[in-house]
Amino acid sequence: MKKQFFFNQYLLPLLLFCTGLLIFSPSCGNKTANNQNAQNSTATKNKANQQNTNNTATQHEGLINWVSFEEVEKLVKENPKPVLIDIYTDWCGWCKKLDKNTFNYPAIAEYVNKNFYAVKFNAEMAGDLQFNGRTYPPVPGGRKPTNSYAKLLILGNQPSGRMGYPSIAFLNEKLERINAFPGYKSPAQFDALLNFIKNDEYKKTTYNVYAANFKSAIPADADKAPPPAQPLNKPPTRQMQQQTLPPNVKIQENKQGLPQKNVKVQVPPVQRNANNNSNNNSNNK
């Protein structure tokens, strides 16, 4: 009788308690782990989106002052200017040629920096793009998922059209789409495109008509041998200085192999051989 009382009073509640722990503890643990994983996934996704927004332009070098989508939202409010968006992909060869030949052409870079805000946009960026109060996720299609804002910029009101890279899209001062222009363009062709947008010619005519009558100061074949990009604070090279001097004047270099400023060495004229002179005189006799 005492044993049954002890079992009912002490052991049975303890067994029930342990059984409950075994049944509910794993599910609770899994639920907690799932919640933690979901939080980590959300934080990682938000961090990736933030990095995509901030780094769309800052990883690119060159003569053009590229900014991010986040930065351009602030800049247009402080000093309104149209926005140039270079839409590219990592595998696009013509995109790289546009970077090398056209965007690094000094006259083009100067005009862009003065009259536009320039943004680099990888159409196949990972994660969502946060811009102008909206979220643009990637959508399936092509070699990789393409960001929906890239599709909107390139295709406009024709979502079933074909994506092409590189494409240059323009926004007005209110961040509204003006138009997009696919394909590689030489410095001279890009000069026409920039003036077409900056001077509001797109409101009057088409780009093809405007470009056919546009006279650019940039040579038509400038992309065949583009001039080297020289930083503003870099001194001219010896070759650059020598090209502006007469043939008999040479540049003297210092110990570091750099051209000395305003130092010129006069090269003496070639002396004729005395024996040759005497021979010539005897022949004349």
C-alpha atoms as a printed R data frame, in Angstrom:
    type eleno elety resid chain resno      x      y        z
1   ATOM     1    CA   MET     A     1  0.000  0.000    0.000
2   ATOM     2    CA   LYS     A     2  2.825  2.359    0.866
3   ATOM     3    CA   LYS     A     3  4.624  1.479   -2.368
4   ATOM     4    CA   GLN     A     4  1.567  2.297   -4.446
5   ATOM     5    CA   PHE     A     5  1.155  5.594   -2.613
6   ATOM     6    CA   PHE     A     6  4.821  6.471   -3.195
7   ATOM     7    CA   PHE     A     7  4.518  5.606   -6.888
8   ATOM     8    CA   ASN     A     8  1.362  7.655   -7.406
9   ATOM     9    CA   GLN     A     9  2.591 10.563   -5.335
10  ATOM    10    CA   TYR     A    10  6.160 10.938   -6.584
11  ATOM    11    CA   LEU     A    11  7.261  8.651   -9.419
12  ATOM    12    CA   LEU     A    12  4.254  9.015  -11.723
13  ATOM    13    CA   PRO     A    13  4.386 12.837  -11.901
14  ATOM    14    CA   LEU     A    14  8.134 12.649  -12.483
15  ATOM    15    CA   LEU     A    15  7.716 10.168  -15.349
16  ATOM    16    CA   LEU     A    16  5.011 12.289  -16.948
17  ATOM    17    CA   PHE     A    17  7.222 15.377  -16.694
18  ATOM    18    CA   CYS     A    18 10.197 13.626  -18.318
19  ATOM    19    CA   THR     A    19  7.976 12.241  -21.085
20  ATOM    20    CA   GLY     A    20  6.692 15.732  -21.815
21  ATOM    21    CA   LEU     A    21 10.234 17.030  -22.099
22  ATOM    22    CA   LEU     A    22 11.158 14.316  -24.571
23  ATOM    23    CA   ILE     A    23  8.091 14.991  -26.712
24  ATOM    24    CA   PHE     A    24  8.087 18.787  -26.827
25  ATOM    25    CA   SER     A    25 11.740 19.743  -26.465
26  ATOM    26    CA   PRO     A    26 12.864 18.776  -30.014
27  ATOM    27    CA   SER     A    27  9.998 20.636  -31.667
28  ATOM    28    CA   CYS     A    28 10.618 23.693  -29.557
29  ATOM    29    CA   GLY     A    29 14.293 23.484  -30.332
30  ATOM    30    CA   ASN     A    30 13.598 23.174  -34.040
31  ATOM    31    CA   LYS     A    31 11.163 26.066  -33.912
32  ATOM    32    CA   THR     A    32 13.721 28.242  -32.176
33  ATOM    33    CA   ALA     A    33 16.412 27.217  -34.645
34  ATOM    34    CA   ASN     A    34 14.099 27.880  -37.587
35  ATOM    35    CA   ASN     A    35 13.263 31.318  -36.250
36  ATOM    36    CA   GLN     A    36 16.947 32.071  -35.811
37  ATOM    37    CA   ASN     A    37 17.739 30.864  -39.339
38  ATOM    38    CA   ALA     A    38 14.920 32.976  -40.758
39  ATOM    39    CA   GLN     A    39 16.223 36.037  -38.942
40  ATOM    40    CA   ASN     A    40 19.757 35.382  -40.183
41  ATOM    41    CA   SER     A    41 18.506 34.874  -43.745
42  ATOM    42    CA   THR     A    42 16.538 38.126  -43.643
43  ATOM    43    CA   ALA     A    43 19.505 40.018  -42.220
44  ATOM    44    CA   THR     A    44 21.820 38.573  -44.876
45  ATOM    45    CA   LYS     A    45 19.376 39.458  -47.646
46  ATOM    46    CA   ASN     A    46 18.964 43.005  -46.346
47  ATOM    47    CA   LYS     A    47 22.725 43.379  -46.080
48  ATOM    48    CA   ALA     A    48 23.168 42.119  -49.643
49  ATOM    49    CA   ASN     A    49 20.526 44.526  -50.914
50  ATOM    50    CA   GLN     A    50 22.197 47.393  -49.099
51  ATOM    51    CA   GLN     A    51 25.577 46.458  -50.564
52  ATOM    52    CA   ASN     A    52 24.055 46.216  -54.045
53  ATOM    53    CA   THR     A    53 22.530 49.672  -53.678
54  ATOM    54    CA   ASN     A    54 25.736 51.228  -52.391
55  ATOM    55    CA   ASN     A    55 28.221 49.418  -54.614
56  ATOM    56    CA   THR     A    56 26.589 49.632  -58.053
57  ATOM    57    CA   ALA     A    57 29.092 52.333  -58.967
58  ATOM    58    CA   THR     A    58 31.797 52.651  -56.354
59  ATOM    59    CA   GLN     A    59 33.735 49.584  -57.576
60  ATOM    60    CA   HIS     A    60 34.365 51.160  -60.985
61  ATOM    61    CA   GLU     A    61 37.302 53.373  -61.828
62  ATOM    62    CA   GLY     A    62 37.977 55.766  -64.664
63  ATOM    63    CA   LEU     A    63 37.534 59.395  -65.620
64  ATOM    64    CA   ILE     A    64 33.763 59.486  -65.036
65  ATOM    65    CA   ASN     A    65 32.520 60.135  -61.499
66  ATOM    66    CA   TRP     A    66 30.256 57.122  -61.046
67  ATOM    67    CA   VAL     A    67 27.785 57.225  -58.142
68  ATOM    68    CA   SER     A    68 25.362 54.689  -56.661
69  ATOM    69    CA   PHE     A    69 21.579 54.671  -56.951
70  ATOM    70    CA   GLU     A    70 21.340 55.690  -53.320
71  ATOM    71    CA   GLU     A    71 23.666 58.642  -53.858
72  ATOM    72    CA   VAL     A    72 21.935 59.860  -57.007
73  ATOM    73    CA   GLU     A    73 18.623 60.179  -55.141
74  ATOM    74    CA   LYS     A    74 20.248 62.701  -52.811
75  ATOM    75    CA   LEU     A    75 22.214 64.499  -55.524
76  ATOM    76    CA   VAL     A    76 19.233 65.272  -57.769
77  ATOM    77    CA   LYS     A    77 17.495 66.907  -54.818
78  ATOM    78    CA   GLU     A    78 20.491 69.105  -54.026
79  ATOM    79    CA   ASN     A    79 21.427 69.973  -57.623
80  ATOM    80    CA   PRO     A    80 18.985 68.665  -60.275
81  ATOM    81    CA   LYS     A    81 20.623 67.134  -63.354
82  ATOM    82    CA   PRO     A    82 19.641 64.298  -65.708
83  ATOM    83    CA   VAL     A    83 20.930 60.827  -64.869
84  ATOM    84    CA   LEU     A    84 22.939 58.563  -67.179
85  ATOM    85    CA   ILE     A    85 22.737 54.838  -66.376
86  ATOM    86    CA   ASP     A    86 25.184 52.402  -67.972
87  ATOM    87    CA   ILE     A    87 23.440 49.009  -67.963
88  ATOM    88    CA   TYR     A    88 25.960 46.182  -68.374
89  ATOM    89    CA   THR     A    89 26.718 42.564  -67.488
90  ATOM    90    CA   ASP     A    90 29.943 40.894  -66.403
91  ATOM    91    CA   TRP     A    91 30.128 38.717  -69.538
92  ATOM    92    CA   CYS     A    92 29.468 41.531  -72.053
93  ATOM    93    CA   GLY     A    93 32.554 42.236  -74.194
94  ATOM    94    CA   TRP     A    94 31.126 45.372  -75.817
95  ATOM    95    CA   CYS     A    95 30.412 46.755  -72.341
96  ATOM    96    CA   LYS     A    96 34.115 46.526  -71.530
97  ATOM    97    CA   LYS     A    97 34.996 48.174  -74.841
98  ATOM    98    CA   LEU     A    98 32.594 51.015  -74.059
99  ATOM    99    CA   ASP     A    99 34.324 51.482  -70.693
100 ATOM   100    CA   LYS     A   100 37.791 51.501  -72.229
101 ATOM   101    CA   ASN     A   101 37.273 53.573  -75.358
102 ATOM   102    CA   THR     A   102 34.307 55.867  -74.764
103 ATOM   103    CA   PHE     A   103 33.890 56.453  -71.036
104 ATOM   104    CA   ASN     A   104 37.626 57.053  -70.661
105 ATOM   105    CA   TYR     A   105 37.794 59.518  -73.544
106 ATOM   106    CA   PRO     A   106 38.627 62.839  -71.789
107 ATOM   107    CA   ALA     A   107 36.129 65.033  -73.660
108 ATOM   108    CA   ILE     A   108 33.300 62.557  -73.041
109 ATOM   109    CA   ALA     A   109 34.131 62.146  -69.350
110 ATOM   110    CA   GLU     A   110 34.321 65.909  -68.861
111 ATOM   111    CA   TYR     A   111 30.930 66.462  -70.501
112 ATOM   112    CA   VAL     A   112 29.286 63.677  -68.487
113 ATOM   113    CA   ASN     A   113 30.699 64.880  -65.166
114 ATOM   114    CA   LYS     A   114 29.536 68.427  -65.863
115 ATOM   115    CA   ASN     A   115 26.024 67.757  -67.135
116 ATOM   116    CA   PHE     A   116 24.901 64.377  -65.744
117 ATOM   117    CA   TYR     A   117 24.971 62.080  -62.761
118 ATOM   118    CA   ALA     A   118 26.374 58.738  -63.912
119 ATOM   119    CA   VAL     A   119 25.386 55.343  -62.472
120 ATOM   120    CA   LYS     A   120 26.781 51.889  -63.252
121 ATOM   121    CA   PHE     A   121 24.072 49.208  -63.183
122 ATOM   122    CA   ASN     A   122 24.795 45.474  -63.414
123 ATOM   123    CA   ALA     A   123 21.589 44.073  -64.899
124 ATOM   124    CA   GLU     A   124 22.322 40.685  -63.300
125 ATOM   125    CA   MET     A   125 23.089 41.961  -59.815
126 ATOM   126    CA   ALA     A   126 22.222 39.658  -56.925
127 ATOM   127    CA   GLY     A   127 19.369 40.611  -54.644
128 ATOM   128    CA   ASP     A   128 16.849 43.430  -54.851
129 ATOM   129    CA   LEU     A   129 17.473 47.019  -55.909
130 ATOM   130    CA   GLN     A   130 16.069 49.755  -53.675
131 ATOM   131    CA   PHE     A   131 15.570 52.946  -55.684
132 ATOM   132    CA   ASN     A   132 13.277 55.952  -55.584
133 ATOM   133    CA   GLY     A   133 10.988 54.440  -52.969
134 ATOM   134    CA   ARG     A   134 10.528 51.114  -54.757
135 ATOM   135    CA   THR     A   135 11.963 47.610  -54.601
136 ATOM   136    CA   TYR     A   136 13.042 45.922  -57.839
137 ATOM   137    CA   PRO     A   137 13.687 42.162  -57.505
138 ATOM   138    CA   PRO     A   138 15.466 39.952  -60.055
139 ATOM   139    CA   VAL     A   139 13.283 38.002  -62.485
140 ATOM   140    CA   PRO     A   140 14.166 34.790  -64.373
141 ATOM   141    CA   GLY     A   141 15.397 35.158  -67.916
142 ATOM   142    CA   GLY     A   142 18.566 35.140  -70.009
143 ATOM   143    CA   ARG     A   143 21.787 33.625  -68.745
144 ATOM   144    CA   LYS     A   144 21.022 34.737  -65.202
145 ATOM   145    CA   PRO     A   145 18.057 36.382  -63.472
146 ATOM   146    CA   THR     A   146 17.761 39.987  -64.645
147 ATOM   147    CA   ASN     A   147 16.828 42.827  -62.341
148 ATOM   148    CA   SER     A   148 13.324 44.086  -63.046
149 ATOM   149    CA   TYR     A   149 14.461 47.725  -63.096
150 ATOM   150    CA   ALA     A   150 16.980 46.936  -65.838
151 ATOM   151    CA   LYS     A   151 14.127 45.452  -67.869
152 ATOM   152    CA   LEU     A   152 12.000 48.523  -67.226
153 ATOM   153    CA   LEU     A   153 14.783 50.882  -68.306
154 ATOM   154    CA   ILE     A   154 15.703 49.010  -71.492
155 ATOM   155    CA   LEU     A   155 12.315 47.757  -72.655
156 ATOM   156    CA   GLY     A   156 10.064 50.547  -71.390
157 ATOM   157    CA   ASN     A   157  6.485 49.820  -72.418
158 ATOM   158    CA   GLN     A   158  7.505 46.732  -74.406
159 ATOM   159    CA   PRO     A   159  8.229 44.108  -71.712
160 ATOM   160    CA   SER     A   160  8.321 41.326  -74.296
161 ATOM   161    CA   GLY     A   161 11.223 42.941  -76.155
162 ATOM   162    CA   ARG     A   162 14.803 41.728  -76.240
163 ATOM   163    CA   MET     A   163 17.409 42.860  -73.719
164 ATOM   164    CA   GLY     A   164 20.671 44.177  -75.174
165 ATOM   165    CA   TYR     A   165 23.963 45.165  -73.590
166 ATOM   166    CA   PRO     A   166 25.429 47.615  -73.202
167 ATOM   167    CA   SER     A   167 22.435 49.930  -72.974
168 ATOM   168    CA   ILE     A   168 22.524 53.564  -71.910
169 ATOM   169    CA   ALA     A   169 19.377 54.769  -70.155
170 ATOM   170    CA   PHE     A   170 18.590 58.342  -69.177
171 ATOM   171    CA   LEU     A   171 16.379 59.734  -66.414
172 ATOM   172    CA   ASN     A   172 15.217 63.314  -66.073
173 ATOM   173    CA   GLU     A   173 15.708 65.456  -62.972
174 ATOM   174    CA   LYS     A   174 12.624 63.824  -61.412
175 ATOM   175    CA   LEU     A   175 14.140 60.349  -61.905
176 ATOM   176    CA   GLU     A   176 11.624 59.541  -64.636
177 ATOM   177    CA   ARG     A   177 12.702 57.418  -67.600
178 ATOM   178    CA   ILE     A   178 13.488 59.350  -70.793
179 ATOM   179    CA   ASN     A   179 14.681 56.526  -73.032
180 ATOM   180    CA   ALA     A   180 17.322 53.829  -73.442
181 ATOM   181    CA   PHE     A   181 19.808 53.355  -76.285
182 ATOM   182    CA   PRO     A   182 21.272 49.862  -76.804
183 ATOM   183    CA   GLY     A   183 24.618 49.003  -78.336
184 ATOM   184    CA   TYR     A   184 28.218 50.182  -78.330
185 ATOM   185    CA   LYS     A   185 28.898 53.792  -79.312
186 ATOM   186    CA   SER     A   186 32.212 55.396  -80.219
187 ATOM   187    CA   PRO     A   187 33.226 58.664  -78.522
188 ATOM   188    CA   ALA     A   188 31.896 60.690  -81.467
189 ATOM   189    CA   GLN     A   189 28.586 58.806  -81.457
190 ATOM   190    CA   PHE     A   190 28.304 59.147  -77.698
191 ATOM   191    CA   ASP     A   191 28.962 62.874  -78.018
192 ATOM   192    CA   ALA     A   192 25.867 63.131  -80.208
193 ATOM   193    CA   LEU     A   193 23.818 61.089  -77.732
194 ATOM   194    CA   LEU     A   194 24.823 63.257  -74.770
195 ATOM   195    CA   ASN     A   195 23.920 66.459  -76.592
196 ATOM   196    CA   PHE     A   196 20.671 64.878  -77.778
197 ATOM   197    CA   ILE     A   197 19.589 64.371  -74.161
198 ATOM   198    CA   LYS     A   198 21.160 67.412  -72.520
199 ATOM   199    CA   ASN     A   199 19.711 69.881  -75.028
200 ATOM   200    CA   ASP     A   200 16.229 68.293  -74.876
201 ATOM   201    CA   GLU     A   201 16.406 67.383  -78.549
202 ATOM   202    CA   TYR     A   202 14.655 64.098  -77.726
203 ATOM   203    CA   LYS     A   203 11.465 66.133  -77.313
204 ATOM   204    CA   LYS     A   204 11.685 67.314  -80.930
205 ATOM   205    CA   THR     A   205 13.126 64.488  -83.008
206 ATOM   206    CA   THR     A   206 14.579 60.980  -82.939
207 ATOM   207    CA   TYR     A   207 18.161 60.175  -82.040
208 ATOM   208    CA   ASN     A   208 18.959 58.737  -85.488
209 ATOM   209    CA   VAL     A   209 17.822 61.916  -87.242
210 ATOM   210    CA   TYR     A   210 19.677 64.105  -84.766
211 ATOM   211    CA   ALA     A   211 22.897 62.062  -84.927
212 ATOM   212    CA   ALA     A   212 22.918 62.126  -88.733
213 ATOM   213    CA   ASN     A   213 23.159 65.926  -88.672
214 ATOM   214    CA   PHE     A   214 25.315 66.325  -85.553
215 ATOM   215    CA   LYS     A   215 28.877 67.565  -86.070
216 ATOM   216    CA   SER     A   216 31.127 66.309  -83.303
217 ATOM   217    CA   ALA     A   217 34.531 67.792  -82.576
218 ATOM   218    CA   ILE     A   218 35.693 64.267  -81.708
219 ATOM   219    CA   PRO     A   219 37.215 62.315  -84.632
220 ATOM   220    CA   ALA     A   220 34.999 59.549  -85.936
221 ATOM   221    CA   ASP     A   221 37.797 56.994  -85.441
222 ATOM   222    CA   ALA     A   222 38.782 58.178  -81.968
223 ATOM   223    CA   ASP     A   223 38.030 54.766  -80.464
224 ATOM   224    CA   LYS     A   224 40.641 53.121  -82.684
225 ATOM   225    CA   ALA     A   225 43.454 54.700  -80.658
226 ATOM   226    CA   PRO     A   226 41.940 56.536  -77.667
227 ATOM   227    CA   PRO     A   227 44.200 59.020  -75.873
228 ATOM   228    CA   PRO     A   228 45.656 57.810  -72.571
229 ATOM   229    CA   ALA     A   229 43.834 58.925  -69.456
230 ATOM   230    CA   GLN     A   230 46.125 61.318  -67.593
231 ATOM   231    CA   PRO     A   231 45.352 62.331  -63.979
232 ATOM   232    CA   LEU     A   232 45.201 66.073  -63.576
233 ATOM   233    CA   ASN     A   233 48.089 66.147  -61.091
234 ATOM   234    CA   LYS     A   234 50.411 63.906  -63.132
235 ATOM   235    CA   PRO     A   235 53.322 65.676  -64.892
236 ATOM   236    CA   PRO     A   236 53.647 65.245  -68.655
237 ATOM   237    CA   THR     A   237 55.816 62.395  -69.829
238 ATOM   238    CA   ARG     A   238 59.092 62.858  -71.675
239 ATOM   239    CA   GLN     A   239 57.477 61.724  -74.918
240 ATOM   240    CA   MET     A   240 54.658 64.263  -74.534
241 ATOM   241    CA   GLN     A   241 57.125 67.082  -73.890
242 ATOM   242    CA   GLN     A   242 59.484 66.031  -76.668
243 ATOM   243    CA   GLN     A   243 56.689 66.131  -79.250
244 ATOM   244    CA   THR     A   244 56.328 69.891  -78.726
245 ATOM   245    CA   LEU     A   245 60.044 70.689  -79.153
246 ATOM   246    CA   PRO     A   246 62.261 71.137  -82.224
247 ATOM   247    CA   PRO     A   247 64.236 68.043  -83.308
248 ATOM   248    CA   ASN     A   248 67.560 69.458  -82.064
249 ATOM   249    CA   VAL     A   249 66.269 70.056  -78.502
250 ATOM   250    CA   LYS     A   250 66.167 67.219  -75.993
251 ATOM   251    CA   ILE     A   251 64.649 66.873  -72.519
252 ATOM   252    CA   GLN     A   252 67.084 66.292  -69.646
253 ATOM   253    CA   GLU     A   253 65.976 63.683  -67.094
254 ATOM   254    CA   ASN     A   254 66.646 63.727  -63.343
255 ATOM   255    CA   LYS     A   255 67.955 60.828  -61.270
256 ATOM   256    CA   GLN     A   256 64.514 59.261  -61.017
257 ATOM   257    CA   GLY     A   257 64.162 59.175  -64.788
258 ATOM   258    CA   LEU     A   258 61.530 61.927  -64.850
259 ATOM   259    CA   PRO     A   259 61.741 64.967  -67.134
260 ATOM   260    CA   GLN     A   260 63.131 68.092  -65.491
261 ATOM   261    CA   LYS     A   261 60.760 71.032  -65.551
262 ATOM   262    CA   ASN     A   262 61.781 73.779  -68.002
263 ATOM   263    CA   VAL     A   263 65.230 72.272  -68.509
264 ATOM   264    CA   LYS     A   264 66.333 71.833  -72.112
265 ATOM   265    CA   VAL     A   265 69.644 70.650  -73.449
266 ATOM   266    CA   GLN     A   266 70.760 72.060  -76.779
267 ATOM   267    CA   VAL     A   267 72.093 69.321  -79.040
268 ATOM   268    CA   PRO     A   268 75.129 70.611  -80.972
269 ATOM   269    CA   PRO     A   269 74.987 70.354  -84.758
270 ATOM   270    CA   VAL     A   270 76.778 67.439  -86.401
271 ATOM   271    CA   GLN     A   271 80.460 68.253  -87.194
272 ATOM   272    CA   ARG     A   272 81.710 67.282  -90.615
273 ATOM   273    CA   ASN     A   273 84.861 65.180  -90.812
274 ATOM   274    CA   ALA     A   274 87.989 67.223  -91.642
275 ATOM   275    CA   ASN     A   275 89.344 64.503  -93.952
276 ATOM   276    CA   ASN     A   276 86.134 64.554  -95.933
277 ATOM   277    CA   ASN     A   277 86.481 68.318  -96.331
278 ATOM   278    CA   SER     A   278 90.056 68.041  -97.646
279 ATOM   279    CA   ASN     A   279 89.062 65.281 -100.048
280 ATOM   280    CA   ASN     A   280 86.208 67.335 -101.358
281 ATOM   281    CA   ASN     A   281 88.528 70.329 -101.861
282 ATOM   282    CA   SER     A   282 91.064 68.227 -103.789
283 ATOM   283    CA   ASN     A   283 88.332 66.801 -105.962
284 ATOM   284    CA   ASN     A   284 87.115 70.269 -106.749
285 ATOM   285    CA   LYS     A   285 90.614 71.230 -107.918
